Amino acid sequence: MSTTPIEAGAPGASRYVPIADHGLIGDLRSVALVGIDGTIDWYCCPSFDAPSIFAAILDAERGGCFELAASVPARTKQFYFPDTNVLITRFFTEDGVGEVQDFMPVDGDPVEVERHRLIRRVLCVRGSIPFHTRIAPRFEYGTRTHTVRMEGEVAIFESEELSVGLTSTVPLEIDGPDVHADFKLSQGESAVLALDQVSGALTLKRCARTEAEKQFNSTVEYWRRWLSASKYRGRWREMVHRSALTLKLLTYAPTGAIVAAPTTSLPEQLGGERNWDYRYMWVRDAAFCVYAMLRLGFTTEAEAFMNFLTEHVSRGDGSPTGPLQIMYGIDGRADLPERELDHLEGHLGSAPVRVGNAASDQLQLDIYGALIDSIYLYDKWAQPISSGQWDNVCSLVDWVCENWDQPDEGIWETRGGRKNFLYSRLMCWVAIERGIRMANRRGLPADLPRWQECRDRIYRRIMSKGWSETRKAFVQCEDSDVLDAAVLMMPMAKFIAPTDPKWLSTLDALTEDLVSDSLVYRYDPEASPDGLRGDEGTFSICSFWYVEAMVRAGRVDEARLAFEKMLTYANHLGLYAEEISHTGEQQGNFPQAFTHLSLISAAFNLDRALG
């Protein structure tokens, strides 16, 4: 496929809804992205990492979609039903107002959950509006053919691996591999379209208006009940709670795994090659997520993640890169082979489209610190870890003591060769330091003299080789002068006092080199080649880290301004992709867990500083 991007305004660009112009719905197993035009253009069934049924966001022609919109010119507005993940897309026309309520039921018996039902309720609020819908699934990322037939009011789409059924309260017509319908609603009237998995033992079950209303009410109740457990009462409640609801949507309920993002290959730069599959559980992201959830009082989610670790991760597999992989499948599998889907053109022509992720084989030493820190916080704030979990912690800390000084690929998963990254050293220090804290606090058995000696050696190594006299700053790699936003974690990890002169000097250097109107770049790819072509936008998690670093340094007014500026870059629903482009557009996979959890942490600490 060509990697020439389709520029805004160019022929073909109108076929793509911008990344940020989407809302998210889900059932804690998978999600769908709903464009502000009413089209579902991303949906994988039956799980986050299953092949797509709708993927028009990656290829407008071959990807497949579920269109549902007013048939006449309309303005649209999209918002969430308050305190829920039920999405409403409203259409304003000359003759009336209508809306589509999109949701995936989450509160039901286990058999019903396996349907992965996706409900679209259409209502005419005022006047009368003609609507059009077209359901065009393309199975296995658009590689599998399918048949379609009608069974009464239900359209059955059958492919070799998966079949789905579409219930409709309006008459459907078959059009080749698709079905479509045109219908008109007057004030007070409604229609229902519901898509179910009907493979295997799942029999067809129609979804009438009364059934849809019942599931709507139970889904609203589920989300509101879940959110009511939040302990956050601060200034930015709406944004913090939207972030929490989003993180919950990115959780795979059967195992407790948390995906980094629910999409693949949304470009970090149009026409670039930085397109990755994020539909897996990164140990680092999930561990940070546990911190955010615990902060808000959601201990059940933290407990589910701990169970995932115990069952799938902590025992280790003795691989060359150590006892942990950097990422796992949502079911705990370790093998995530990467391949390119050459038949898809990519979002706005940004190929390649990748599934799987070769970074799973990388060595990233920082994950040990992130993981053990999350276990430490769980043990402190939720409930004491078990003896078996402590044995796992000890074996991980012992491994870190043996291996902390290896070069690695680092937090940003560079593909330009291993280096002695400061952030990796920092988080190895965290792994050992938190292990020592747990042992001391609970009187647990550990080789404390060895751990303490190793912890202190790492500290001295960072202070000597991670500090650049030239830049008057802590830098990306040992004995270099390149800056990296990852070092913003140094005071947050409690490695250095947030008002230490060396840290304040580092903060000033980062502000000068990597900050653009409060938005923060990860690093400069020209100064530090990462093995990939092209450049990238500002990295949203780093922008929130920057806020938190300034709060801790006592620069509270600056921090508040930077935080509130950053909030204005969210999309219309309060969601963030991974990066923000030079022109202010969201780019990269969407929405990204890392960004939302760092928003929660920054809001929490800024609130506390403001009193």
LOROKE-982686 format. One line per field, with one value per residue (C-alpha): residue in three letters; chain; x, y, z. Coordinates in steps of 0.5 Angstrom, whole numbers, always signed. Layout:
N
aa: [ALA_...] .
ch: [A_...] .
X: [X_...] .
Y: [Y_...] .
Z: [Z_...] .
This chain:
611
aa: [MET_SER_THR_THR_PRO_ILE_GLU_ALA_GLY_ALA_PRO_GLY_ALA_SER_ARG_TYR_VAL_PRO_ILE_ALA_ASP_HIS_GLY_LEU_ILE_GLY_ASP_LEU_ARG_SER_VAL_ALA_LEU_VAL_GLY_ILE_ASP_GLY_THR_ILE_ASP_TRP_TYR_CYS_CYS_PRO_SER_PHE_ASP_ALA_PRO_SER_ILE_PHE_ALA_ALA_ILE_LEU_ASP_ALA_GLU_ARG_GLY_GLY_CYS_PHE_GLU_LEU_ALA_ALA_SER_VAL_PRO_ALA_ARG_THR_LYS_GLN_PHE_TYR_PHE_PRO_ASP_THR_ASN_VAL_LEU_ILE_THR_ARG_PHE_PHE_THR_GLU_ASP_GLY_VAL_GLY_GLU_VAL_GLN_ASP_PHE_MET_PRO_VAL_ASP_GLY_ASP_PRO_VAL_GLU_VAL_GLU_ARG_HIS_ARG_LEU_ILE_ARG_ARG_VAL_LEU_CYS_VAL_ARG_GLY_SER_ILE_PRO_PHE_HIS_THR_ARG_ILE_ALA_PRO_ARG_PHE_GLU_TYR_GLY_THR_ARG_THR_HIS_THR_VAL_ARG_MET_GLU_GLY_GLU_VAL_ALA_ILE_PHE_GLU_SER_GLU_GLU_LEU_SER_VAL_GLY_LEU_THR_SER_THR_VAL_PRO_LEU_GLU_ILE_ASP_GLY_PRO_ASP_VAL_HIS_ALA_ASP_PHE_LYS_LEU_SER_GLN_GLY_GLU_SER_ALA_VAL_LEU_ALA_LEU_ASP_GLN_VAL_SER_GLY_ALA_LEU_THR_LEU_LYS_ARG_CYS_ALA_ARG_THR_GLU_ALA_GLU_LYS_GLN_PHE_ASN_SER_THR_VAL_GLU_TYR_TRP_ARG_ARG_TRP_LEU_SER_ALA_SER_LYS_TYR_ARG_GLY_ARG_TRP_ARG_GLU_MET_VAL_HIS_ARG_SER_ALA_LEU_THR_LEU_LYS_LEU_LEU_THR_TYR_ALA_PRO_THR_GLY_ALA_ILE_VAL_ALA_ALA_PRO_THR_THR_SER_LEU_PRO_GLU_GLN_LEU_GLY_GLY_GLU_ARG_ASN_TRP_ASP_TYR_ARG_TYR_MET_TRP_VAL_ARG_ASP_ALA_ALA_PHE_CYS_VAL_TYR_ALA_MET_LEU_ARG_LEU_GLY_PHE_THR_THR_GLU_ALA_GLU_ALA_PHE_MET_ASN_PHE_LEU_THR_GLU_HIS_VAL_SER_ARG_GLY_ASP_GLY_SER_PRO_THR_GLY_PRO_LEU_GLN_ILE_MET_TYR_GLY_ILE_ASP_GLY_ARG_ALA_ASP_LEU_PRO_GLU_ARG_GLU_LEU_ASP_HIS_LEU_GLU_GLY_HIS_LEU_GLY_SER_ALA_PRO_VAL_ARG_VAL_GLY_ASN_ALA_ALA_SER_ASP_GLN_LEU_GLN_LEU_ASP_ILE_TYR_GLY_ALA_LEU_ILE_ASP_SER_ILE_TYR_LEU_TYR_ASP_LYS_TRP_ALA_GLN_PRO_ILE_SER_SER_GLY_GLN_TRP_ASP_ASN_VAL_CYS_SER_LEU_VAL_ASP_TRP_VAL_CYS_GLU_ASN_TRP_ASP_GLN_PRO_ASP_GLU_GLY_ILE_TRP_GLU_THR_ARG_GLY_GLY_ARG_LYS_ASN_PHE_LEU_TYR_SER_ARG_LEU_MET_CYS_TRP_VAL_ALA_ILE_GLU_ARG_GLY_ILE_ARG_MET_ALA_ASN_ARG_ARG_GLY_LEU_PRO_ALA_ASP_LEU_PRO_ARG_TRP_GLN_GLU_CYS_ARG_ASP_ARG_ILE_TYR_ARG_ARG_ILE_MET_SER_LYS_GLY_TRP_SER_GLU_THR_ARG_LYS_ALA_PHE_VAL_GLN_CYS_GLU_ASP_SER_ASP_VAL_LEU_ASP_ALA_ALA_VAL_LEU_MET_MET_PRO_MET_ALA_LYS_PHE_ILE_ALA_PRO_THR_ASP_PRO_LYS_TRP_LEU_SER_THR_LEU_ASP_ALA_LEU_THR_GLU_ASP_LEU_VAL_SER_ASP_SER_LEU_VAL_TYR_ARG_TYR_ASP_PRO_GLU_ALA_SER_PRO_ASP_GLY_LEU_ARG_GLY_ASP_GLU_GLY_THR_PHE_SER_ILE_CYS_SER_PHE_TRP_TYR_VAL_GLU_ALA_MET_VAL_ARG_ALA_GLY_ARG_VAL_ASP_GLU_ALA_ARG_LEU_ALA_PHE_GLU_LYS_MET_LEU_THR_TYR_ALA_ASN_HIS_LEU_GLY_LEU_TYR_ALA_GLU_GLU_ILE_SER_HIS_THR_GLY_GLU_GLN_GLN_GLY_ASN_PHE_PRO_GLN_ALA_PHE_THR_HIS_LEU_SER_LEU_ILE_SER_ALA_ALA_PHE_ASN_LEU_ASP_ARG_ALA_LEU_GLY] .
ch: [A_A_A_A_A_A_A_A_A_A_A_A_A_A_A_A_A_A_A_A_A_A_A_A_A_A_A_A_A_A_A_A_A_A_A_A_A_A_A_A_A_A_A_A_A_A_A_A_A_A_A_A_A_A_A_A_A_A_A_A_A_A_A_A_A_A_A_A_A_A_A_A_A_A_A_A_A_A_A_A_A_A_A_A_A_A_A_A_A_A_A_A_A_A_A_A_A_A_A_A_A_A_A_A_A_A_A_A_A_A_A_A_A_A_A_A_A_A_A_A_A_A_A_A_A_A_A_A_A_A_A_A_A_A_A_A_A_A_A_A_A_A_A_A_A_A_A_A_A_A_A_A_A_A_A_A_A_A_A_A_A_A_A_A_A_A_A_A_A_A_A_A_A_A_A_A_A_A_A_A_A_A_A_A_A_A_A_A_A_A_A_A_A_A_A_A_A_A_A_A_A_A_A_A_A_A_A_A_A_A_A_A_A_A_A_A_A_A_A_A_A_A_A_A_A_A_A_A_A_A_A_A_A_A_A_A_A_A_A_A_A_A_A_A_A_A_A_A_A_A_A_A_A_A_A_A_A_A_A_A_A_A_A_A_A_A_A_A_A_A_A_A_A_A_A_A_A_A_A_A_A_A_A_A_A_A_A_A_A_A_A_A_A_A_A_A_A_A_A_A_A_A_A_A_A_A_A_A_A_A_A_A_A_A_A_A_A_A_A_A_A_A_A_A_A_A_A_A_A_A_A_A_A_A_A_A_A_A_A_A_A_A_A_A_A_A_A_A_A_A_A_A_A_A_A_A_A_A_A_A_A_A_A_A_A_A_A_A_A_A_A_A_A_A_A_A_A_A_A_A_A_A_A_A_A_A_A_A_A_A_A_A_A_A_A_A_A_A_A_A_A_A_A_A_A_A_A_A_A_A_A_A_A_A_A_A_A_A_A_A_A_A_A_A_A_A_A_A_A_A_A_A_A_A_A_A_A_A_A_A_A_A_A_A_A_A_A_A_A_A_A_A_A_A_A_A_A_A_A_A_A_A_A_A_A_A_A_A_A_A_A_A_A_A_A_A_A_A_A_A_A_A_A_A_A_A_A_A_A_A_A_A_A_A_A_A_A_A_A_A_A_A_A_A_A_A_A_A_A_A_A_A_A_A_A_A_A_A_A_A_A_A_A_A_A_A_A_A_A_A_A_A_A_A_A_A_A_A_A_A_A_A_A_A_A_A_A_A_A_A_A_A_A_A_A_A_A_A_A_A_A_A_A_A_A_A_A_A_A_A_A_A_A_A_A_A_A_A_A_A_A_A_A_A_A_A_A_A_A_A_A_A_A_A_A_A_A_A_A_A_A_A_A_A_A_A_A_A_A_A_A] .
X: [+0_+2_+4_+2_-3_-9_-9_-15_-19_-16_-20_-22_-21_-28_-29_-25_-28_-22_-19_-22_-29_-31_-34_-33_-38_-37_-39_-32_-30_-30_-31_-34_-32_-38_-36_-40_-43_-47_-43_-39_-33_-29_-31_-28_-32_-32_-26_-21_-16_-21_-21_-25_-32_-32_-26_-27_-23_-17_-20_-26_-27_-25_-26_-34_-38_-45_-48_-54_-56_-61_-62_-62_-57_-56_-52_-50_-48_-45_-45_-45_-52_-49_-45_-45_-42_-48_-47_-52_-51_-56_-58_-61_-65_-70_-76_-74_-69_-67_-62_-59_-57_-51_-49_-47_-51_-46_-51_-54_-53_-47_-50_-53_-46_-43_-48_-44_-50_-49_-56_-57_-64_-66_-71_-75_-75_-78_-82_-80_-74_-72_-66_-62_-58_-53_-50_-44_-39_-33_-30_-23_-20_-24_-21_-26_-33_-39_-47_-53_-60_-66_-70_-76_-74_-67_-61_-56_-49_-45_-37_-33_-31_-36_-43_-48_-55_-58_-65_-69_-76_-76_-76_-69_-67_-61_-56_-50_-46_-50_-57_-60_-66_-69_-75_-78_-80_-84_-84_-85_-83_-77_-73_-68_-63_-59_-53_-51_-46_-50_-44_-43_-49_-51_-58_-62_-65_-69_-69_-76_-77_-79_-72_-68_-71_-70_-63_-62_-64_-60_-54_-55_-56_-50_-45_-48_-48_-40_-38_-42_-36_-31_-28_-26_-29_-25_-25_-25_-30_-33_-26_-24_-30_-30_-23_-25_-31_-26_-21_-26_-29_-21_-22_-23_-27_-26_-19_-18_-13_-13_-11_-7_-12_-18_-15_-9_-5_-8_-2_+2_+4_+0_+4_+9_+10_+9_+3_+2_-3_-5_-10_-6_-4_+2_+5_+7_+0_-4_+0_+0_-8_-8_-5_-11_-16_-14_-13_-21_-23_-24_-21_-25_-21_-14_-16_-18_-11_-7_-11_-9_-2_-2_-5_-1_+5_+8_+11_+15_+17_+24_+25_+31_+29_+27_+21_+16_+14_+13_+6_+1_-5_-12_-12_-5_-2_+5_+6_+4_+7_+7_+4_+2_-5_-3_-10_-12_-10_-9_-13_-12_-8_-3_+0_+2_-4_-1_-4_+0_+6_+14_+15_+13_+20_+24_+27_+24_+27_+22_+16_+19_+19_+12_+9_+12_+10_+3_+3_+6_+0_-5_-2_-2_-9_-13_-11_-5_-2_-1_+5_+5_+5_+10_+15_+13_+16_+22_+24_+23_+27_+32_+32_+33_+39_+42_+40_+39_+45_+43_+42_+35_+30_+27_+20_+18_+20_+25_+27_+34_+38_+39_+41_+43_+36_+36_+28_+30_+35_+30_+25_+29_+31_+23_+23_+28_+26_+18_+20_+24_+19_+14_+19_+20_+13_+10_+16_+16_+23_+27_+35_+35_+42_+43_+37_+39_+46_+44_+39_+44_+49_+43_+42_+49_+50_+44_+47_+53_+52_+45_+47_+49_+54_+53_+46_+45_+40_+38_+38_+35_+41_+48_+53_+49_+46_+39_+33_+27_+21_+21_+25_+19_+18_+24_+20_+14_+18_+20_+28_+29_+26_+22_+25_+32_+37_+39_+31_+29_+35_+32_+25_+28_+32_+26_+21_+26_+27_+21_+15_+11_+5_+5_+5_+10_+14_+17_+24_+27_+28_+33_+38_+36_+35_+29_+30_+23_+22_+18_+17_+11_+7_+7_+5_-1_+2_+8_+4_+0_+7_+9_+3_+5_+12_+11_+6_+11_+16_+11_+10_+2_+0_+4_+1_-6_-5_-2_-7_-13_-10_-9_-16_-18_-14_-19_-24_-32_-33_-27_-23_-15_-11_-4_-1_-3_-1_+3_-4_-7_-11_-11_-7_-5_-9_-15_-17_-11_-11_-4_-7_-13_-10_-4_-10_-13_-6_-5_-12_-11_-5_-6_-13_-9_-4_-9_-13] .
Y: [+0_+7_+11_+18_+21_+24_+31_+35_+38_+33_+28_+22_+26_+27_+19_+19_+22_+25_+21_+26_+26_+20_+17_+10_+5_-2_-8_-9_-14_-10_-3_+1_+8_+12_+18_+25_+23_+17_+12_+6_+5_+1_-5_-12_-18_-21_-18_-12_-16_-20_-18_-12_-13_-5_-2_+4_+8_+5_+4_+8_+3_-4_-3_-4_+0_+1_+8_+11_+18_+23_+23_+30_+36_+36_+39_+34_+34_+28_+27_+22_+21_+24_+19_+13_+10_+11_+16_+20_+23_+28_+31_+38_+39_+44_+40_+37_+34_+27_+23_+16_+13_+8_+3_-4_-8_-9_-12_-18_-26_-29_-32_-25_-22_-27_-24_-17_-14_-7_-3_+3_+7_+12_+17_+23_+29_+34_+35_+29_+27_+22_+17_+12_+6_+2_-4_-7_-11_-14_-20_-21_-14_-14_-21_-26_-26_-27_-28_-25_-27_-25_-29_-25_-18_-20_-20_-26_-24_-31_-31_-37_-35_-31_-29_-23_-22_-15_-14_-8_-5_-2_-6_-8_-9_-13_-10_-15_-16_-11_-9_-2_+2_+8_+10_+17_+18_+23_+26_+21_+15_+11_+5_+0_-3_-9_-13_-19_-25_-31_-36_-43_-44_-37_-37_-31_-27_-21_-14_-11_-3_-6_-10_-4_+0_-5_-6_+2_+3_-3_+0_+7_+4_+0_+6_+10_+5_+4_+11_+13_+9_+15_+18_+24_+31_+36_+42_+38_+32_+32_+31_+26_+22_+21_+19_+14_+11_+11_+7_+2_+1_-1_-6_-14_-16_-24_-23_-16_-14_-7_-5_+1_+3_+0_+1_-1_+3_+10_+14_+18_+22_+22_+19_+16_+9_+10_+6_+1_-4_-2_-7_-11_-10_-7_-8_-1_+2_-3_-2_+6_+5_+1_+7_+12_+7_+6_+14_+14_+9_+3_-3_-8_-6_-6_-13_-16_-13_-17_-23_-22_-22_-28_-32_-30_-25_-26_-33_-31_-35_-35_-31_-28_-21_-23_-26_-21_-19_-12_-14_-19_-21_-19_-27_-27_-30_-28_-29_-23_-24_-17_-17_-12_-12_-9_-9_-3_+4_+6_+12_+18_+14_+13_+5_+1_-2_-7_-13_-16_-12_-14_-10_-15_-18_-12_-11_-5_-5_+0_-5_-8_-1_+0_-6_-7_+0_-2_-8_-4_+1_-4_-7_-1_+2_-4_-10_-14_-18_-26_-30_-33_-26_-23_-29_-27_-20_-22_-26_-20_-16_-21_-21_-13_-13_-18_-14_-7_-5_-8_-3_-4_-1_+4_+6_+9_+3_+5_+1_+4_-1_-1_+4_+6_+10_+14_+12_+5_+6_+10_+5_-1_+3_+4_-4_-5_+1_-1_-8_-6_-1_-7_-12_-7_-5_-12_-15_-20_-24_-21_-21_-13_-12_-14_-10_-4_-4_-5_+1_+5_+3_+5_+12_+14_+11_+16_+22_+21_+18_+21_+28_+33_+39_+42_+42_+42_+37_+30_+27_+21_+16_+16_+20_+24_+31_+29_+31_+26_+28_+21_+24_+28_+22_+23_+27_+23_+16_+20_+19_+26_+32_+36_+42_+40_+45_+39_+38_+45_+46_+40_+42_+49_+45_+41_+47_+50_+44_+40_+44_+48_+52_+47_+41_+37_+33_+26_+27_+30_+24_+28_+29_+22_+17_+12_+8_+10_+15_+22_+26_+26_+31_+32_+26_+28_+23_+28_+34_+31_+29_+36_+39_+34_+36_+43_+42_+38_+44_+49_+52_+51_+57_+55_+48_+50_+54_+48_+43_+47_+49_+41_+40_+44_+39_+34_+32_+34_+28_+29_+24_+24_+20_+19_+25_+32_+34_+41_+43_+41_+35_+29_+23_+16_+11_+13_+13_+12_+9_+12_+19_+19_+16_+21_+26_+23_+23_+31_+33_+29_+32_+39_+39_+38_+43_+48_+46] .
Z: [+0_-1_+5_+2_+6_+4_+6_+9_+4_-2_-5_-1_+6_+7_+7_+14_+20_+24_+30_+35_+32_+36_+42_+45_+48_+50_+54_+58_+53_+47_+44_+38_+36_+34_+29_+30_+24_+27_+23_+27_+24_+29_+32_+34_+36_+41_+44_+44_+40_+35_+28_+26_+23_+22_+21_+16_+20_+17_+10_+8_+2_+5_+12_+13_+17_+21_+18_+22_+20_+18_+11_+10_+12_+19_+24_+30_+37_+41_+48_+54_+58_+65_+69_+64_+58_+54_+48_+44_+37_+36_+29_+28_+21_+18_+20_+27_+32_+33_+36_+36_+43_+42_+48_+49_+55_+61_+66_+65_+65_+63_+56_+54_+55_+50_+45_+45_+43_+40_+41_+37_+39_+34_+37_+34_+39_+35_+28_+23_+21_+15_+17_+13_+15_+12_+15_+12_+16_+13_+17_+19_+18_+11_+8_+9_+5_+8_+6_+8_+9_+12_+17_+18_+21_+22_+18_+19_+16_+16_+15_+16_+23_+26_+25_+27_+27_+26_+29_+26_+28_+21_+14_+12_+4_+2_-2_-4_+2_+6_+8_+8_+10_+9_+15_+17_+25_+27_+34_+40_+35_+35_+32_+34_+31_+35_+33_+36_+35_+33_+33_+36_+41_+41_+38_+35_+40_+37_+40_+41_+43_+50_+50_+48_+53_+59_+57_+56_+63_+66_+63_+65_+72_+72_+70_+75_+80_+79_+78_+85_+88_+86_+92_+88_+90_+87_+82_+75_+77_+70_+67_+72_+72_+64_+65_+70_+66_+60_+64_+66_+58_+57_+62_+60_+65_+64_+66_+69_+64_+62_+54_+53_+47_+44_+37_+32_+27_+28_+26_+30_+24_+18_+12_+18_+20_+27_+27_+32_+35_+42_+44_+49_+56_+57_+64_+65_+63_+67_+73_+73_+72_+78_+82_+78_+80_+87_+88_+86_+91_+85_+89_+85_+79_+82_+85_+78_+76_+81_+80_+73_+75_+79_+74_+68_+69_+76_+75_+69_+63_+63_+57_+55_+56_+64_+68_+65_+58_+57_+54_+54_+51_+55_+56_+59_+52_+51_+44_+40_+33_+29_+21_+16_+13_+6_+3_+8_+6_+13_+17_+11_+7_+13_+12_+14_+18_+24_+28_+33_+36_+36_+42_+46_+45_+47_+54_+58_+65_+67_+68_+74_+78_+75_+77_+84_+85_+84_+88_+94_+93_+93_+99_+102_+100_+98_+102_+104_+98_+100_+101_+94_+91_+96_+93_+86_+88_+92_+85_+81_+86_+86_+78_+78_+83_+78_+71_+72_+69_+62_+56_+54_+49_+54_+56_+49_+45_+41_+35_+34_+39_+46_+50_+58_+59_+65_+66_+66_+72_+75_+75_+77_+83_+85_+84_+89_+94_+94_+95_+101_+104_+104_+107_+113_+113_+114_+117_+111_+109_+104_+103_+105_+106_+98_+96_+100_+97_+90_+91_+93_+87_+82_+86_+85_+78_+76_+80_+77_+69_+69_+70_+65_+67_+60_+60_+68_+67_+68_+61_+57_+57_+61_+59_+54_+53_+50_+54_+55_+58_+62_+67_+70_+74_+78_+83_+83_+84_+90_+87_+88_+92_+88_+90_+89_+86_+81_+79_+79_+74_+70_+70_+67_+61_+60_+59_+54_+50_+50_+52_+47_+50_+56_+51_+52_+47_+49_+46_+40_+35_+31_+37_+39_+33_+35_+28_+25_+20_+21_+27_+32_+36_+43_+48_+52_+58_+59_+59_+65_+68_+67_+71_+76_+77_+77_+83_+87_+85_+88_+82_+83_+79_+73_+74_+74_+67_+64_+66_+64_+57_+57_+58_+52_+48_+49_+44_+45_+50_+54_+51_+49_+43_+45_+42_+39_+33_+31_+28_+35_+32_+36_+33_+35_+38_+41_+47_+50_+58_+59_+58_+62_+68_+68_+68_+74_+78_+76_+78_+84_+86_+83_+88_+94_+93_+91_+98] .
